[in-house]
């Protein structure tokens, strides 16, 4: 019988950094937009899926709260993750940012935790934005909850527009051209010093820089802000890693 082969070990695929991402079952966009940002040597992005309803309402969002610990438990634990994100802007708004972090830390007690609305507020402050042109795909009561959260954080909603969709599959299929037009419209008022386009299922990466060029002001989106914040929390250089002024 042959002796076992000899081998060497290193830090693995995440030798520089490893981050975890909890993705909604119905999300068809986030992983695609994240791919280019985290495709770097020695950096691992690990995904877990969380059960979620195809209908986007406050009630179905709140149901995810019970599933969060299990979804977090499915991320690798062989080494501490450098950051973990729950990838739902409306979910973090309705469930509560502190409750999201508490659920994730049941299985990753030493990892920084973020979510899109936490990341967006950090991004707004980094860019010095206070008055927001607010774009959502949500039905009114979900948008209202997010608006109230942002106002509670000290921001003003200078203008508002929504596609008013309750079905995630529809949101994921709104064209980038439609998103660009909506960004330009909601951001065109002089009172807005930036645009925030919410929802991780809304495709935005291909039009962020065009919207900024048209408006002459920053554009922040859920996936863009969350990817940036994960890099920051993991101690990785975000400069030039993604689209828009946030990564400048």
Secondary structure in CASP SS format (residue, H / E / C, confidence):
PFRMAT SS
TARGET T0000
AUTHOR 0000-0000-0000
METHOD secondary structure of the structure
MODEL  1
X C 1.00
X C 1.00
X C 1.00
X C 1.00
X C 1.00
X C 1.00
X C 1.00
X C 1.00
X C 1.00
X C 1.00
X C 1.00
X C 1.00
X C 1.00
X C 1.00
X C 1.00
X C 1.00
X E 1.00
X E 1.00
X E 1.00
X E 1.00
X E 1.00
X E 1.00
X E 1.00
X E 1.00
X C 1.00
X C 1.00
X C 1.00
X C 1.00
X C 1.00
X H 1.00
X H 1.00
X H 1.00
X H 1.00
X H 1.00
X H 1.00
X H 1.00
X H 1.00
X H 1.00
X C 1.00
X C 1.00
X C 1.00
X C 1.00
X E 1.00
X E 1.00
X E 1.00
X E 1.00
X E 1.00
X E 1.00
X E 1.00
X E 1.00
X C 1.00
X C 1.00
X C 1.00
X C 1.00
X E 1.00
X C 1.00
X C 1.00
X H 1.00
X H 1.00
X H 1.00
X H 1.00
X H 1.00
X H 1.00
X H 1.00
X H 1.00
X H 1.00
X H 1.00
X H 1.00
X H 1.00
X H 1.00
X H 1.00
X H 1.00
X H 1.00
X C 1.00
X C 1.00
X C 1.00
X C 1.00
X C 1.00
X C 1.00
X C 1.00
X C 1.00
X C 1.00
X E 1.00
X E 1.00
X E 1.00
X E 1.00
X C 1.00
X C 1.00
X H 1.00
X H 1.00
X H 1.00
X H 1.00
X H 1.00
X H 1.00
X H 1.00
X C 1.00
X H 1.00
X H 1.00
X H 1.00
X H 1.00
X H 1.00
X H 1.00
X H 1.00
X H 1.00
X C 1.00
X C 1.00
X C 1.00
X C 1.00
X C 1.00
X C 1.00
X C 1.00
X E 1.00
X E 1.00
X E 1.00
X E 1.00
X H 1.00
X H 1.00
X H 1.00
X H 1.00
X H 1.00
X H 1.00
X H 1.00
X H 1.00
X H 1.00
X H 1.00
X H 1.00
X C 1.00
X C 1.00
X C 1.00
X C 1.00
X E 1.00
X E 1.00
X E 1.00
X E 1.00
X E 1.00
X E 1.00
X C 1.00
X C 1.00
X C 1.00
X H 1.00
X H 1.00
X H 1.00
X H 1.00
X H 1.00
X H 1.00
X H 1.00
X H 1.00
X H 1.00
X H 1.00
X H 1.00
X H 1.00
X H 1.00
X C 1.00
X C 1.00
X C 1.00
X E 1.00
X E 1.00
X E 1.00
X E 1.00
X E 1.00
X E 1.00
X E 1.00
X C 1.00
X C 1.00
X C 1.00
X C 1.00
X E 1.00
X H 1.00
X H 1.00
X H 1.00
X H 1.00
X C 1.00
X C 1.00
X C 1.00
X C 1.00
X H 1.00
X H 1.00
X H 1.00
X H 1.00
X H 1.00
X H 1.00
X H 1.00
X H 1.00
X H 1.00
X H 1.00
X H 1.00
X H 1.00
X C 1.00
X C 1.00
X C 1.00
X C 1.00
X C 1.00
X C 1.00
X E 1.00
X E 1.00
X E 1.00
X E 1.00
X C 1.00
X C 1.00
X C 1.00
X C 1.00
X C 1.00
X C 1.00
X C 1.00
X C 1.00
X C 1.00
X C 1.00
X H 1.00
X H 1.00
X H 1.00
X H 1.00
X H 1.00
X H 1.00
X H 1.00
X H 1.00
X C 1.00
X C 1.00
X E 1.00
X E 1.00
X E 1.00
X E 1.00
X H 1.00
X H 1.00
X H 1.00
X H 1.00
X H 1.00
X H 1.00
X H 1.00
X H 1.00
X H 1.00
X H 1.00
X H 1.00
X H 1.00
X C 1.00
X C 1.00
X C 1.00
X C 1.00
X C 1.00
X C 1.00
X C 1.00
X C 1.00
X C 1.00
X C 1.00
X C 1.00
X H 1.00
X H 1.00
X H 1.00
X C 1.00
END
